[in-house]
Amino acid sequence: MYLSSDNWAGAHPRIADALSRHASGFAAAYATSDLDRRIEKKFSEIFERDLTVFFVATGTAANSLSLAAVNRPGGVAFCHREAHMFVDECGAPEMFTHGSRLVPVDGTGGKLDPDHLKQQIASFPLEFIHGGRPMAVSVTQATEIGAVYSTDELQTISAICRDHDLPLHMDGARFANALVHLEQSPAELTWKSGVDIMSFGATKNGCWCAEALIVFDPAKAADLTYIHKRSAHLFSKARFVSAQFEAYFEDDLWLQMAGHANTLAQKLQAGIEASAGARLAWPAQTNEVFAILKRKRVDDLREKGAQFHDWVPPHGMAGPAADEVLVRFVTSFALTSEDVDRFLDLLESE
């Protein structure tokens, strides 16, 4: 019962088959093959506009290079205080921007609070050079605790960005899960809502290693071509990333996998709500479910084979009682309904 992370899941068989199909023969290197060109065109079709795509190995690279692309001397980028780039990327965004800083912004559900964002931006007036100057805002879709930004929320934040001439970045490591939950188009949830640059994740959703950095205005991608190369993320055999995306997008496999994971999360959530052995920490919107359990119950579940992580309570949330633990369960394309049933049976067993 692997509920630790969607990173633990392997690759979907159709992704693996695509890699095998493209393993033989020859193709132009450095993302210039016919397949690479087709996949870039496919991204443009999905997002309903011309764009530029850069393949990278990790979500951390996508986030870091996104900020490097919009960097300013003395730059300050604003993100949620629980954002992955702020908490879990070992200072990579600061390193790739040569010392620009991340400044945390509060907000419930892992989402930026617009008023607090305004206050944080205002605390760096341009005339006061000693403090640095704003350079970007980043949102996470879906957030680190499984919530999603609506288009209205994104447009509110993008309007603040426009007022201050700041580009808006989206960390879309679980973008597919948010997309399925909201039942809106990729275009509506990105550039039509004011997003300028995006980290598009597929590794968590059934790929082996497929992450992309998307620039919605190709005219603004010229410098990123060099940043991409200098950061050592220009793959010589990029066709193997494109091969994954070929299968990922074919017949909307990416949305099917995300929908499957979301559906299992809802089943898991319902079981926890009905359980006497746990309580839901907050409602799940995507494929991450958070619950509070007694420490003894957590230990018992792990001894019986359940895999999941303890979680640090979000900023501003009252922590669990001394004998309780906040835990995170993550569903994936590889998990089955029977797996969830087995876990819920264990949860109810003494």
Secondary structure, DSSP 8 states (H G I E B T S, - for coil): -B-S-TTSS---HHHHHHHHHTSSS---STT-SHHHHHHHHHHHHHHTS--EEEEES-HHHHHHHHHHHT--TTEEEEEETT-HHHHSSTTHHHHHTTS-EEEEE--GGG---HHHHHHHHHTS-TT-GGG-EEEEEEEESS-TTS----HHHHHHHHHHHHHTT--EEEEETTHHHHHHHHT--TTTTTGGGT--EEEEE-GGGT-SS-EEEEESSGGG-HHHHHHHHHTT---TTTHHHHHHHHHHHGGGHHHHHHHHHHHHHHHHHHHHHT-SS-EESS--SSSEEEEEEEHHHHHHHHHTT-B-EE----TTS----TTEEEEEEE--TT--HHHHHHHHHHHH--
